[in-house]
């Protein structure tokens, strides 16, 4: 302990050892000491020296400290010291500020050391896994330094540590448990850890999101006071941004979990907005960014539209508009709110209509659009605010033909209200003001009111402007060209040229109005042909684009400025190659590529505001077409027109054949429907036959029951007849018995005759055969088998009757021999009466049996009739089916002839298109090929269906 006392500050008794020597001795003590207290004291000493002697401790003690973490898991105190020491040697944050002259070098050395020791620590992946295991320890002195150490490792070697945590079992889940820790220090540092963990790793972001991160983070934000909260709210918002930005899966999960609705309370601001703290401004700024992430234009259109719909339905858009129109809101928050509202309404018709109805709380109330445009054309407003307003106006008009019409309508003479300021008046004022930035913003805003809207381009030609007293009004189109010719600034010229190009593109009427002014074409050719400075080269390129649009969309309605004459003018005064070169200046400009990246205007200085995002799309679309139109000769154009006419004729022929094929397809469809109807009718008939078969089965069951009953009765009657031995009958009684027996014999013969007739009928039905009703024939055969059984039963009954006749003869003989005995006569009389009663019962049963047989025969006749009807119906359906198949074959033959004609026409079209390609014209024939493939596929499907039928 004397050694440690000297290290920890005791009085030295000999020469003072160096720091490296002291650290080496401490490392030896950690490695060799058997007592836990000695190792703990040595690690504590290393912790105290780790900041001052960072290099030495990291080089000599890291392996020993890792071993402590592995072996001394039971002692939380030594684990805490070891984790703190490792944190000190890998962390790059210095608590003491170095001198200003050494600050840069010191920071570089610290970064190098942190990266070096971090790399050494994570080379063994088991070290990171061990650290994740230690985070499960609830003790504060272990968990907190473990969280800080893992955060520092992620800062220095983010990708490598992320990979180890990702493959570690339950690695991310252990870190998510930190958010549920009741100790705020650990929870807050856990937020910082998760921020580093989720940077740039979509897989980890998804795992964190599905570990219920959104619910926990939103609860923490609410508990901490939302926008009025402290740094913890900021950390939560930063983590949410990491999870949602550029991660469509998490965005969809956030929306489906109804978390958008929970964002609305964040933006509830009171009437008194003075004295916003810096932390509140930061929090609200991050909250607005979170909303923008969900509706960013770079997201998929479907996901953006669903989020926009959810924000409107839950009232979030309304809350943002309230902040937009509130007073006392800081400028940067107001700017970010405008940008957020812009993206929430961009391309959403419902949200755009709501925004158009928002009014500012002024007297009289003014539309929010008008108030924002007043800020845009006011040169005293901050530059970023003016850019945000322009972006909001662009998003309001994006794919909004209704809004475009309303803006243009405010410029038309019939709708101008002298007592109020309209959006059109503000745009015209900004277009012709002395501020070049206002000129550019107004020109771009007006161009967006015309984007992809031919109707509004034509309507804007009606706008007339009063320049000065005593002079006639001039059109807005002419006033723009007048300003161009007056030598304005480059920014103003670029803005006006972008407006003119957007205006007259794809609008031949506007091209005609532009060319009608005799000064416009000479001005453009003069600008293009001059050798101007570097700043003016962009203006030359835009002038070349404007002149090219006049050629490409020219309908040759003006004799002096037809397509051919304009191209001749370019060739004489400019040169085609020089014209194409000047046109290429636009896309080669540095600011062009920057503006083409995203819709939002993002410029560092006002001088860099030269290109609009939508205009870059227009240039990309028109540059190639204008180049081809200018370089083509008149002969090539004539040939192209002839080929186009030929193609149109062939297209008309192909269209006729297509219509004919469509008609045949409809006929085939009708025939198929008829076949389906007949099939359904056949199925109904089959079901009817099945019902009849079930009824026959019921009759069979009843017959079997009756047969069993009749057999039992006959057996009882036979037993009684065998037991009866009587002699001596009265003559009258004997006559009655004889008559009854004769009657039974006649009935028996009649039944035998009927059964024979039925047998012959069944035999004839079998010989004829009914193919379309095989099921019914089998049932009739079964019925015949049952009738055979019935015949056997009748024969057995006949035998019993014969036996009764024999007994009767014996009785008659006995009566003749014993007639002289008077006492036995009465006895014989009783026996005869008993026999007569049994015969009567037998007769009744026979009559009942005959009735049952008659019922079965009637059922059989009914079945035979139904069978005949089903057979005739099936024959009729078979004939109709054969007829339909013949019609389908004829239709197929006609269709094959038509396809042969189409193949010939396609061959001709391909040859003509090849001629066009040889002449240098690009022909897009994908649609024709696709349509032909579609017809071939349809034919194959029809053939397969016919084969199936």
Protein Blocks (a to p, Z undefined) as FASTA:
>chain_A
ZZmmmmnopacfbdcddfklmmmmmmmmmmmpmbfklmmmmmmmmmmmmmmmmmlmmmmm
mmmmmmmmmmmmmlmklmmmmmmmmmmmmpcbdfbdcdfklmmmmmmmmmmmmmmmmmmm
mmpmmlmmmmmmmmmpmbfklmmmmmmmmmmmmmmmmmlmmmmmmmpghklmmmmmmmmp
mblklmmmmmmmmmmmmgopaklmmmmmmnommmmmmmmmmmnopjmmcfklmmmmmmmm
mmmgoplklmmmmmmnopmmmmmmmmmccfblghiafklmmmmmmmmmmmmmmmgfkbcf
klmmmmmmmmmmnommmmmmmmmmpghiafklmmmmmmmmmmmmgopaklmmmmmmpccd
ddddddfklmmmmmmmpmkbcfklmmmmmmmmmmmmgoplklmmmmmmmmpmklpcfkbc
cfklmmmmmmmmmblklmmmmmmmmmmmmgoplklmmmmmmpccdfbghiacddfklmmm
mmmmnopafklmmmmmmmmmmmmgoplklmmmmmmpmklmmmmmmmmmpccdfklmmmmm
mmmmmmmmmmmmpghlamklcfklmmmmmmmmnopklmmmmmmmmmmpmklmmmmmpmbd
cdfbfklmmbcfklmmmmmmmmmmmmmmmmpcfklmmmmmmmmmmmmmmmmmmmmmmmmm
mmmmmmmmmmmmmmmmmmmmmmmmmmmmmmmmmmmmmmmmmmmmmmmmmmmmmmmmmmmm
mmpccehiafklmmmmmmmmmmmmmmmmmmmmmmmmmmmmmmmmmmnopaklmmlmmmmm
mmmmmmmmmmmmmmmmmmmmmmmmmmmmmmmmmmmmmmmpmklmmmmmmmmmmmmmmmmm
mmmmmmmmmmmmmmmmmmmmmmmmmmmmmmmmmmmmmmmmmmmmmmmmmmmmmmmmmmmm
mmmmmmmmmmmmmmmmmnopacdfklmmmmmmmmmmmmmmmmmmmmmZZ
